[in-house]
Amino acid sequence: MSLAPHGDLATKEDSLVGEEAALSYVADHSIWLLIHLGTIVAGLIWLGALVALAGTLTRGSARATGRFLVPSAIVGVVFVVFDYGVDGYALKVLADEWANATGPEREALQRIAETGLWLLNGTFHSEIVVFYGLTMLLAGLAVALDGRFPRWFGVAGAVAGAAVLVNGLLAFAGLELGPAGGTDQLVFVMILPLEALWLMVLGILMWRHSSR
């Protein structure tokens, strides 16, 4: 589940102690679906940029890395679409129904939400590991190995991807480097915006190189 636009919601701890708070939070946000649709579109744009990068790689090691980059990006964006689609639409519908329900029906919807939050916790961290972690690590390595762009720039992208990858793998292992949900917040508030900026700069560099 997305953290940056609407807060720390999709953690394992939320599903254990805060289904009611989570449902109330979602029900109160009228643009919940719009935010998630925007994130899906952004993920597809990232995919297009990464496929375009892979198509321009010519040197042996960079080209070999690109062969892994595209499948990783495709699998990653599938997680993005599924996670933000379910989170954005299904959870919003569930939250709205829960807000208007009473008695046993409200309790039943809350139990469904608990199961859903556990499911989204898994898809969320899969998205982090594959798309924002492994895929960006491969993209950074490909740029560093290609030789057309500054090597340090490629290394910076690879380091960012590696940091996200480690965060996701730690989450799967049930380990936290700080307070519960803190590392997820670090990824979404700091590292992912840097990855987005890195891709924008890469696009400018690719455009300048093609115009020579």
Short mmCIF file of the C-alpha atoms (twelve columns), coordinates in Angstrom:
data_MODEL
# 
_entry.id   MODEL 
# 
loop_
_atom_site.group_PDB 
_atom_site.id 
_atom_site.type_symbol 
_atom_site.label_atom_id 
_atom_site.label_alt_id 
_atom_site.label_comp_id 
_atom_site.label_asym_id 
_atom_site.label_seq_id 
_atom_site.Cartn_x 
_atom_site.Cartn_y 
_atom_site.Cartn_z 
_atom_site.pdbx_PDB_model_num 
ATOM 1   C CA . MET A 1   0.000   0.000   0.000   1 
ATOM 2   C CA . SER A 2   1.217   3.458   -0.765  1 
ATOM 3   C CA . LEU A 3   2.709   5.347   2.154   1 
ATOM 4   C CA . ALA A 4   3.795   8.687   0.787   1 
ATOM 5   C CA . PRO A 5   0.425   10.109  -0.393  1 
ATOM 6   C CA . HIS A 6   -1.734  9.055   2.552   1 
ATOM 7   C CA . GLY A 7   0.297   7.893   5.519   1 
ATOM 8   C CA . ASP A 8   1.666   4.694   7.002   1 
ATOM 9   C CA . LEU A 9   -1.228  2.290   6.555   1 
ATOM 10  C CA . ALA A 10  -0.162  -1.042  5.118   1 
ATOM 11  C CA . THR A 11  2.050   -2.458  7.784   1 
ATOM 12  C CA . LYS A 12  1.649   -5.778  9.536   1 
ATOM 13  C CA . GLU A 13  1.099   -3.914  12.783  1 
ATOM 14  C CA . ASP A 14  -1.832  -1.980  11.291  1 
ATOM 15  C CA . SER A 15  -3.650  -5.172  10.414  1 
ATOM 16  C CA . LEU A 16  -3.179  -6.458  13.970  1 
ATOM 17  C CA . VAL A 17  -4.231  -3.448  16.021  1 
ATOM 18  C CA . GLY A 18  -5.718  -0.870  13.687  1 
ATOM 19  C CA . GLU A 19  -8.192  -2.266  11.135  1 
ATOM 20  C CA . GLU A 20  -10.828 0.148   12.414  1 
ATOM 21  C CA . ALA A 21  -8.453  3.120   12.252  1 
ATOM 22  C CA . ALA A 22  -7.317  2.113   8.764   1 
ATOM 23  C CA . LEU A 23  -10.886 1.772   7.475   1 
ATOM 24  C CA . SER A 24  -11.842 5.099   9.001   1 
ATOM 25  C CA . TYR A 25  -8.795  6.735   7.429   1 
ATOM 26  C CA . VAL A 26  -9.615  5.393   3.951   1 
ATOM 27  C CA . ALA A 27  -13.322 6.217   4.228   1 
ATOM 28  C CA . ASP A 28  -12.496 9.844   5.062   1 
ATOM 29  C CA . HIS A 29  -10.362 10.334  1.902   1 
ATOM 30  C CA . SER A 30  -12.518 11.173  -1.103  1 
ATOM 31  C CA . ILE A 31  -9.565  11.243  -3.519  1 
ATOM 32  C CA . TRP A 32  -8.195  7.868   -2.367  1 
ATOM 33  C CA . LEU A 33  -8.918  6.193   -5.709  1 
ATOM 34  C CA . LEU A 34  -7.556  9.138   -7.712  1 
ATOM 35  C CA . ILE A 35  -4.254  9.045   -5.802  1 
ATOM 36  C CA . HIS A 36  -3.869  5.329   -6.488  1 
ATOM 37  C CA . LEU A 37  -4.740  5.673   -10.168 1 
ATOM 38  C CA . GLY A 38  -2.057  8.330   -10.417 1 
ATOM 39  C CA . THR A 39  0.468   5.997   -8.835  1 
ATOM 40  C CA . ILE A 40  -0.429  3.239   -11.315 1 
ATOM 41  C CA . VAL A 41  0.076   5.664   -14.212 1 
ATOM 42  C CA . ALA A 42  3.426   6.726   -12.728 1 
ATOM 43  C CA . GLY A 43  4.471   3.073   -12.495 1 
ATOM 44  C CA . LEU A 44  3.616   2.526   -16.151 1 
ATOM 45  C CA . ILE A 45  5.641   5.616   -17.096 1 
ATOM 46  C CA . TRP A 46  8.584   4.212   -15.117 1 
ATOM 47  C CA . LEU A 47  8.190   0.943   -17.007 1 
ATOM 48  C CA . GLY A 48  8.279   2.772   -20.343 1 
ATOM 49  C CA . ALA A 49  11.406  4.673   -19.338 1 
ATOM 50  C CA . LEU A 50  13.186  1.507   -18.240 1 
ATOM 51  C CA . VAL A 51  12.253  -0.376  -21.411 1 
ATOM 52  C CA . ALA A 52  13.517  2.583   -23.451 1 
ATOM 53  C CA . LEU A 53  16.787  2.518   -21.509 1 
ATOM 54  C CA . ALA A 54  17.232  -1.212  -22.112 1 
ATOM 55  C CA . GLY A 55  16.673  -0.685  -25.830 1 
ATOM 56  C CA . THR A 56  19.577  1.758   -26.058 1 
ATOM 57  C CA . LEU A 57  22.177  -0.358  -24.259 1 
ATOM 58  C CA . THR A 58  24.922  -1.440  -26.653 1 
ATOM 59  C CA . ARG A 59  28.005  -2.480  -24.660 1 
ATOM 60  C CA . GLY A 60  28.256  -6.163  -23.786 1 
ATOM 61  C CA . SER A 61  27.938  -6.052  -19.991 1 
ATOM 62  C CA . ALA A 62  25.359  -3.256  -20.050 1 
ATOM 63  C CA . ARG A 63  23.332  -5.030  -22.713 1 
ATOM 64  C CA . ALA A 64  23.414  -8.249  -20.703 1 
ATOM 65  C CA . THR A 65  22.163  -6.371  -17.648 1 
ATOM 66  C CA . GLY A 66  19.380  -4.905  -19.780 1 
ATOM 67  C CA . ARG A 67  18.102  -8.399  -20.559 1 
ATOM 68  C CA . PHE A 68  17.312  -8.822  -16.883 1 
ATOM 69  C CA . LEU A 69  16.120  -5.233  -16.469 1 
ATOM 70  C CA . VAL A 70  13.043  -5.496  -18.702 1 
ATOM 71  C CA . PRO A 71  11.577  -8.705  -17.185 1 
ATOM 72  C CA . SER A 72  12.204  -7.328  -13.700 1 
ATOM 73  C CA . ALA A 73  10.448  -4.070  -14.587 1 
ATOM 74  C CA . ILE A 74  7.459   -5.901  -16.086 1 
ATOM 75  C CA . VAL A 75  7.027   -8.154  -13.043 1 
ATOM 76  C CA . GLY A 76  7.463   -5.164  -10.765 1 
ATOM 77  C CA . VAL A 77  4.816   -3.072  -12.478 1 
ATOM 78  C CA . VAL A 78  2.387   -5.997  -12.270 1 
ATOM 79  C CA . PHE A 79  2.795   -5.812  -8.487  1 
ATOM 80  C CA . VAL A 80  2.280   -2.039  -8.639  1 
ATOM 81  C CA . VAL A 81  -0.955  -2.333  -10.629 1 
ATOM 82  C CA . PHE A 82  -2.310  -5.125  -8.428  1 
ATOM 83  C CA . ASP A 83  -1.331  -3.498  -5.138  1 
ATOM 84  C CA . TYR A 84  -2.599  -0.017  -5.946  1 
ATOM 85  C CA . GLY A 85  -5.648  -1.368  -7.774  1 
ATOM 86  C CA . VAL A 86  -6.799  -3.455  -4.813  1 
ATOM 87  C CA . ASP A 87  -5.711  -0.833  -2.292  1 
ATOM 88  C CA . GLY A 88  -7.209  2.042   -4.236  1 
ATOM 89  C CA . TYR A 89  -10.539 0.554   -5.313  1 
ATOM 90  C CA . ALA A 90  -11.394 -2.560  -3.289  1 
ATOM 91  C CA . LEU A 91  -10.256 -1.190  0.058   1 
ATOM 92  C CA . LYS A 92  -12.051 2.106   -0.589  1 
ATOM 93  C CA . VAL A 93  -15.325 0.308   -1.365  1 
ATOM 94  C CA . LEU A 94  -14.893 -1.867  1.724   1 
ATOM 95  C CA . ALA A 95  -14.138 1.174   3.896   1 
ATOM 96  C CA . ASP A 96  -17.184 3.067   2.645   1 
ATOM 97  C CA . GLU A 97  -19.456 0.081   3.284   1 
ATOM 98  C CA . TRP A 98  -17.935 -0.363  6.731   1 
ATOM 99  C CA . ALA A 99  -18.523 3.314   7.561   1 
ATOM 100 C CA . ASN A 100 -22.236 2.943   6.777   1 
ATOM 101 C CA . ALA A 101 -22.717 -0.462  8.433   1 
ATOM 102 C CA . THR A 102 -23.683 -1.302  11.995  1 
ATOM 103 C CA . GLY A 103 -23.600 -4.294  14.331  1 
ATOM 104 C CA . PRO A 104 -22.588 -7.721  12.999  1 
ATOM 105 C CA . GLU A 105 -22.213 -6.455  9.423   1 
ATOM 106 C CA . ARG A 106 -19.679 -3.845  10.529  1 
ATOM 107 C CA . GLU A 107 -17.704 -6.449  12.475  1 
ATOM 108 C CA . ALA A 108 -17.706 -8.816  9.486   1 
ATOM 109 C CA . LEU A 109 -16.392 -6.076  7.198   1 
ATOM 110 C CA . GLN A 110 -13.673 -5.298  9.714   1 
ATOM 111 C CA . ARG A 111 -12.558 -8.937  9.708   1 
ATOM 112 C CA . ILE A 112 -12.419 -8.847  5.909   1 
ATOM 113 C CA . ALA A 113 -10.286 -5.721  6.174   1 
ATOM 114 C CA . GLU A 114 -7.861  -7.489  8.502   1 
ATOM 115 C CA . THR A 115 -7.346  -10.243 5.916   1 
ATOM 116 C CA . GLY A 116 -7.026  -7.667  3.149   1 
ATOM 117 C CA . LEU A 117 -4.390  -5.670  4.995   1 
ATOM 118 C CA . TRP A 118 -2.297  -8.802  5.502   1 
ATOM 119 C CA . LEU A 119 -2.584  -9.548  1.769   1 
ATOM 120 C CA . LEU A 120 -1.657  -5.999  0.802   1 
ATOM 121 C CA . ASN A 121 1.285   -6.106  3.183   1 
ATOM 122 C CA . GLY A 122 2.692   -8.959  1.089   1 
ATOM 123 C CA . THR A 123 2.060   -7.401  -2.320  1 
ATOM 124 C CA . PHE A 124 3.337   -4.045  -1.077  1 
ATOM 125 C CA . HIS A 125 6.711   -5.430  -0.051  1 
ATOM 126 C CA . SER A 126 6.904   -7.548  -3.216  1 
ATOM 127 C CA . GLU A 127 6.448   -4.321  -5.159  1 
ATOM 128 C CA . ILE A 128 9.235   -2.677  -3.165  1 
ATOM 129 C CA . VAL A 129 11.639  -5.594  -3.635  1 
ATOM 130 C CA . VAL A 130 11.073  -6.152  -7.350  1 
ATOM 131 C CA . PHE A 131 10.155  -2.776  -8.846  1 
ATOM 132 C CA . TYR A 132 11.740  -0.085  -6.704  1 
ATOM 133 C CA . GLY A 133 14.576  -2.303  -5.491  1 
ATOM 134 C CA . LEU A 134 15.863  -4.942  -7.930  1 
ATOM 135 C CA . THR A 135 14.724  -3.139  -11.081 1 
ATOM 136 C CA . MET A 136 16.332  0.155   -10.107 1 
ATOM 137 C CA . LEU A 137 19.496  -1.655  -9.024  1 
ATOM 138 C CA . LEU A 138 19.720  -3.237  -12.485 1 
ATOM 139 C CA . ALA A 139 18.992  0.085   -14.184 1 
ATOM 140 C CA . GLY A 140 21.766  1.799   -12.243 1 
ATOM 141 C CA . LEU A 141 24.241  -0.973  -13.030 1 
ATOM 142 C CA . ALA A 142 23.311  -0.857  -16.713 1 
ATOM 143 C CA . VAL A 143 23.907  2.897   -16.872 1 
ATOM 144 C CA . ALA A 144 27.212  2.577   -15.008 1 
ATOM 145 C CA . LEU A 145 28.398  -0.169  -17.372 1 
ATOM 146 C CA . ASP A 146 27.182  1.431   -20.601 1 
ATOM 147 C CA . GLY A 147 29.805  4.165   -20.743 1 
ATOM 148 C CA . ARG A 148 27.657  6.854   -22.377 1 
ATOM 149 C CA . PHE A 149 26.763  8.532   -19.116 1 
ATOM 150 C CA . PRO A 150 28.777  9.427   -15.999 1 
ATOM 151 C CA . ARG A 151 29.626  6.261   -14.118 1 
ATOM 152 C CA . TRP A 152 28.896  7.912   -10.767 1 
ATOM 153 C CA . PHE A 153 25.358  8.624   -11.945 1 
ATOM 154 C CA . GLY A 154 24.739  4.961   -12.665 1 
ATOM 155 C CA . VAL A 155 26.293  3.945   -9.351  1 
ATOM 156 C CA . ALA A 156 23.992  6.396   -7.533  1 
ATOM 157 C CA . GLY A 157 20.940  4.765   -9.104  1 
ATOM 158 C CA . ALA A 158 22.231  1.305   -8.254  1 
ATOM 159 C CA . VAL A 159 22.873  2.306   -4.631  1 
ATOM 160 C CA . ALA A 160 19.337  3.684   -4.291  1 
ATOM 161 C CA . GLY A 161 17.886  0.498   -5.743  1 
ATOM 162 C CA . ALA A 162 20.040  -1.643  -3.474  1 
ATOM 163 C CA . ALA A 163 18.890  0.317   -0.406  1 
ATOM 164 C CA . VAL A 164 15.243  -0.261  -1.302  1 
ATOM 165 C CA . LEU A 165 15.915  -3.916  -2.070  1 
ATOM 166 C CA . VAL A 166 17.541  -4.475  1.320   1 
ATOM 167 C CA . ASN A 167 14.623  -2.717  3.038   1 
ATOM 168 C CA . GLY A 168 12.117  -4.970  1.304   1 
ATOM 169 C CA . LEU A 169 14.031  -8.146  2.043   1 
ATOM 170 C CA . LEU A 170 14.336  -7.182  5.708   1 
ATOM 171 C CA . ALA A 171 10.589  -6.641  5.834   1 
ATOM 172 C CA . PHE A 172 9.990   -10.110 4.388   1 
ATOM 173 C CA . ALA A 173 12.325  -11.499 7.049   1 
ATOM 174 C CA . GLY A 174 10.363  -9.691  9.758   1 
ATOM 175 C CA . LEU A 175 13.247  -7.388  10.610  1 
ATOM 176 C CA . GLU A 176 13.115  -3.635  11.153  1 
ATOM 177 C CA . LEU A 177 16.029  -1.195  11.273  1 
ATOM 178 C CA . GLY A 178 13.964  1.246   13.324  1 
ATOM 179 C CA . PRO A 179 10.453  1.761   14.721  1 
ATOM 180 C CA . ALA A 180 7.654   -0.298  13.127  1 
ATOM 181 C CA . GLY A 181 7.028   1.001   9.626   1 
ATOM 182 C CA . GLY A 182 9.919   3.440   9.901   1 
ATOM 183 C CA . THR A 183 12.008  1.923   7.138   1 
ATOM 184 C CA . ASP A 184 9.005   1.890   4.798   1 
ATOM 185 C CA . GLN A 185 8.502   5.587   5.478   1 
ATOM 186 C CA . LEU A 186 12.202  6.199   4.768   1 
ATOM 187 C CA . VAL A 187 11.856  4.453   1.409   1 
ATOM 188 C CA . PHE A 188 8.767   6.369   0.320   1 
ATOM 189 C CA . VAL A 189 9.622   9.768   1.731   1 
ATOM 190 C CA . MET A 190 13.299  9.893   0.757   1 
ATOM 191 C CA . ILE A 191 14.577  7.168   -1.567  1 
ATOM 192 C CA . LEU A 192 11.689  6.765   -4.028  1 
ATOM 193 C CA . PRO A 193 11.534  10.500  -4.833  1 
ATOM 194 C CA . LEU A 194 15.282  10.321  -5.473  1 
ATOM 195 C CA . GLU A 195 14.736  7.343   -7.793  1 
ATOM 196 C CA . ALA A 196 12.071  9.303   -9.670  1 
ATOM 197 C CA . LEU A 197 14.451  12.264  -9.988  1 
ATOM 198 C CA . TRP A 198 17.186  9.890   -11.170 1 
ATOM 199 C CA . LEU A 199 14.924  8.584   -13.939 1 
ATOM 200 C CA . MET A 200 14.032  12.140  -15.004 1 
ATOM 201 C CA . VAL A 201 17.688  13.105  -15.239 1 
ATOM 202 C CA . LEU A 202 18.410  9.881   -17.118 1 
ATOM 203 C CA . GLY A 203 15.706  10.767  -19.630 1 
ATOM 204 C CA . ILE A 204 17.343  14.158  -20.211 1 
ATOM 205 C CA . LEU A 205 20.768  12.550  -20.646 1 
ATOM 206 C CA . MET A 206 19.362  9.998   -23.108 1 
ATOM 207 C CA . TRP A 207 17.638  12.756  -25.095 1 
ATOM 208 C CA . ARG A 208 20.820  14.836  -25.256 1 
ATOM 209 C CA . HIS A 209 22.848  11.828  -26.315 1 
ATOM 210 C CA . SER A 210 20.398  10.896  -29.084 1 
ATOM 211 C CA . SER A 211 20.395  14.445  -30.468 1 
ATOM 212 C CA . ARG A 212 24.157  14.486  -31.035 1 
# 
